[in-house]
Amino acid sequence: MPARTHTRSRTAATGGVDVRLPWWAVALPVLGFVTLFLLITGPGEAHAAGADPSVGRFLEQIQRTLSR
């Protein structure tokens, strides 16, 4: 008589719950990560915007408020 091998089913391996994710539950976080990664490591030719100095003042005000 051959020896029995014990195989665990997929539901037993996950604690009795069968979890199946839709394709977009995996694709969207990957897409978001890749997009942010490309923005961070983007081209080095980015220039500071000098058109509107009020944006800089606004960001400085936020920084002063948060550092208190």
Secondary structure, DSSP 8 states (H G I E B T S, - for coil): ---------HHHHTTS------HHHHHHHHHHHHHHHHHHT--TT-----S-HHHHHHHHHHHHHHH-
